[in-house]
């Protein structure tokens, strides 16, 4: 897509050709930066969704555990030792712990993947810029 007259001197044609190569390098660098931004936005959205789901699950489990232990009465009486309501508390705690552990593992994996993607993209960006500038200089 060079725009120059065929009657230009070879030096001017060479300069215009080098400028075209610089434009290509800039476009590639901008495209890589756009990819980085899109990846970061997607990861942030995923993390927010995971956190919201974990909070909802913990709240639902906690509320249902509270309702099982307390019953639906307006004035709950303390549970007696033979009641099955006492056996739901450890189960509820186990579920909360498991959900928290799974959420923590998922978040750590997401963060590691984001860091690796950003590092790889930035390294590729630097290589493309250096190679592009070397081509322009020659």
Steps between C-alpha positions, in 0.01 A plus 500: 500500500780743427395832356782642293557613149703273272715798402640528858868447557609158636596664831149641549346165402724325755402748773130454425545122505670522842214718626255233386694242702488726807123527458475120490706470819282757675182323389630165628598653836161668536324173411698314766413766756133464411530123552651558844219737597232258379657209690523704819137615468380144441696372800364776723145412392562131571646577843203721586255230391685235704504721809129577463415131461710409806334770709152389390577134577642586843199719583249237384677223693530714811136614488369148441718369781368773729143419399552127559654563842251764610189381320242732352353598836490864600628416849741210449571280796854378563557164329510198724790257489298233318401733218628441147550874465836472677630262233447755221752749637817301420364419156434868437849593622652230278315631196609857574862391540490295179345787305759742638787265411370440148445873448851576623653240267300631204604858572867402533487310169333797329762742633787271391354465150454877470855566611637245252293638213603858574868403525491304173317778315738765629805293402356447151430873480858588587636249246271636227601859574873416504480298179288767335742774592795292382328456165437874476858588589649277232 
